[in-house]
Amino acid sequence: MISVLYVDADAGLRAEVREFLSRDSDIRVTARASAYDALDLLREQRFDVIVSESSLAVTTGVTFLEVLRRVRRDTTPFIFFAKKSTHEDTINALNTGATFYLLKGSDPRQRFLILRHYICQAAEQHRIKEALVQSEKRYRNVVGDQSEFIIRFTRDGTLVFANDAYCRYFSLAHDALPPGRVTLPPFGKGDSFLTSLGALTKDKPMDSSEFVWELPDGREAWQLWNTRAIFDEETGEVGFQSVGRDITGQKMAEQALRGALKNLGIMNSITRHDIINQLTGIYGYLQYSLELSTNPAVKSALSKAISAAETIQTQILFTRDYQEIGCAEPRWQNLDAVVAKAAAGLDHQGVRIDCAVNDLWVSADPLIEKVFFNLLENSLRHGQKISSVRISSEETGDGLVIVYEDDGVGIPAGVKEKIFRREYFHNTGLGLYLSREILANSRMQIRETGTEGRGARFEILVPKGIYGRRVPDAPAQLA
């Protein structure tokens, strides 16, 4: 069975494609009208093949594909079924990661057979590729085992066995292992390694450690060691076996990657800074021209130009915030402090903010402060009659729900989901879309459940394991 997700704004064509492909008992089709609906569905369900029109509502098929490939690291085969295209469009799509690019032509129905063939071919190629990847992983594991260091030793650090890889690496003779306490990796010159093994039990017999070691030529080498305690039921003696490998290359690659990401971030920051500086000049000239002009038509055009420039600035600032998502490891943060910091950046005079979460801590992206900043800003900007905001929490069987409520005008029922989409915004724009992405990076979800006329109500769903409570000078009491 091949599961297919078909994305196209044309409702009639969606129905025709679904009806044609479903004639094949081995193909099951799910259709969506927009990339945003498709991305939401893909959070919960996997498909064997994705088929999409290149021209979609608000966004493009290439942007849809780029989010899958570069943001979500999704390798699902992706086929464009496009109404029109230039040679440059096709090359761009294929370079972004498209599997096939098929034009609909003047009569798309005549292309349905080719589309079905491409779907079957893409699904089969992907399955073969995955099988090869798995096979290669198994092969590499076997080869890796041959080259890893394997030693067995007693509680006092005396070697009783060392394989060829270990002996070669440390210039030891198989038939003349050093007697008594060894000072080579993973033992080192101190007692910390052997001491840590004293905590191993039958229920928890494994320990993993990383060590940096200076080689005879002065170079530093990193090694990863996994140690297992072996308990002799008859004698009560405890022996140990360690499997280690050199991870110096990995450490160097990680350092190089961190440096490259840092340089890329610097370049993006400089570019954004320069563009915003130019926009500031454009603002000034446009505003000055607007004040000088007496022609109503010219004044109208200048006002539209100023509005367009403001939109450009908003979108540039959004790229800065979006780039930061996932750049830092999730960390434990006190929700009271997060809300207080977010509120401090806004003028909420006359609006009471009550955070009643009882010293709740969450393990989240450091950008979670922006989530509450955006919620508060939207309340202050659009709540109209707002006088108070309350943040509370309640635990359910599935985890924790953080509830954000205001007493403003609320959100109409028809736009509760649209407000989280990138194309739906008023003035500031993009804030709730960014908030959802920040939370998703920490496995959290957000939804709006308020009643129009009674205020907005947002629920942030936090899964078990990434929230808890702390008391002063004590470790977290995690849920």
Secondary structure, DSSP 8 states (H G I E B T S, - for coil): -EEEEEE-S-HHHHHHHHHHHTTSTTEEEEEESSHHHHHHHHTT---SEEEE-SB-SSSBHHHHHHIIIIIS-----EEEEES---HHHHHHHHHHT-SEEEE--S-GGGGHHHHHHHHHHHHHHHHHHHHHHHHHHHHHHHHHHHHSEEEEE-TTSBEEEE-HHHHHHTT--TT----SB--STTT-SSSHHHHHHTT--SSS-EEEEEEEEE-TTS-EEEEEEEEEEEE-TTT--EEEEEEEEE-HHHHHHHHHHHHHHHHHHHHHHHHHHHHHHHHHHHHHHHHHHHHH---HHHHHHHHHHHHHHHHHHHHHHHHHHHHHTTSS--EEEEHHHHHHHHHHTS--TT-EEEEE-SSEEEEE-TTHHHHHHHHHHHHHHH-SS--EEEEEEEEETTEEEEEEEE-SS---GGGTTGGGSTT--STT-SHHHHHHHHHHTTT-EEEE---TTS--EEEEEEETTSEEE--TTS--EE-
